[in-house]
Amino acid sequence: MTVLVMEICVDSVESAIAAVRGGADRLELCSNLANGGGLTPSLGLFREVKNAVGPTVPIMIMIRPRTGSFLYSEAEIEVMKQDIRIFKEEGASGVVFGVLTTYGQINVETTRQLVNEALPLQVCFHRAFDMTQDPHAALQHLYSIPGITRVLTSGHGKIATSPSSLSILSDLHKESIQHYHSLTRPHPWHSRADSASSTSSTTSQLRAAPTEPITILPGSGISPNTVQILVAILLRVGLKEIHLSAGQFVESEMQYRKKTGREDSDAIGMGMGEWKVWKTDEHVVRQMRAIIDRAAAASPPGINGLPQGG
């Protein structure tokens, strides 16, 4: 039976607990999720989340030193490397980052450096992917970097469930599986005469090949109201995982709220917004779990593009 992994993005201990109780398989941990799109979390937050959810729940760490573009200075790259080393030593399951060039392409060399810092941890290239000029060219660039585990993408759209995004996501799933098979399938053009001499080389290449395709991880705009069409289309082409926050703003329990004389409650520059706090909704996570489990159970064996057990 196909099993779909559900990753929930969280930025607090409370949200992490709610996500796991609702049925999350994996967490992506960051800070400033709702307002900043997710930044590198504090070490204290990671330790407390890890203590709260236990050792069996994988935690991926967002490595993003600031909001804004994914074009980073040398100093910012060094910060990212330091953060990767720290979270690696602390027992994170993996890291999540994305680095682009000035021309909207994957920064292959810098990405390779960050991946090398992270290995043997899992590595996810995040939605900086959706800010590239061409998603297919971007995926080709990521193929050239050993160690990339997955790519988080909305299919180059605002939400992953729009028709255009689903079309691109479908193509990316197919391309990833085809690329994997091209690396692991013995080449048919070897003749008997040279087969003996090439055995050692072929064996070496197979050992160096990835054990699985780069996973395409759809994310953005996925909810109980939209996920059914996504899994219906993408299960046919190799969908294995989905990503969402399952969160919403809830009212703070603050009783005293300083009056500023303006409708804008951030008039004094404290970043208070409307006094609301972003939290993961356990009920929504539970709904998602039920929906994707039903869809996966109804899909035929081997539908994910790989032999079962492969």
ABEGO torsion letter per residue (X at the ends): XBBBBBBBBBABAAAAAAAAAAGBABBBBBBGAAAAGEBBBBAAAAAAAAAAAEAABBBBBBBBABBEBABBBAAAAAAAAAAAAAAAAAGBABBBBBBBBAAGBBBAAAAAAAAAAAOABBBBBBAAAAABABAAAAAAAAAABBGBABBBBAGGBABAABAAAAAAAAAAAAAAAAAAAAAABBBAABBAAAAAAAAAAAAAAAAABBABBBBBBBBEGBBAAAAAAAAAAAAAAGBABBBBAGBBBBBBABABBBBAGBABAAAAGAGAEAGBBBBBBAAAAAAAAAAAAAAAAABBBGAAGBBBGX
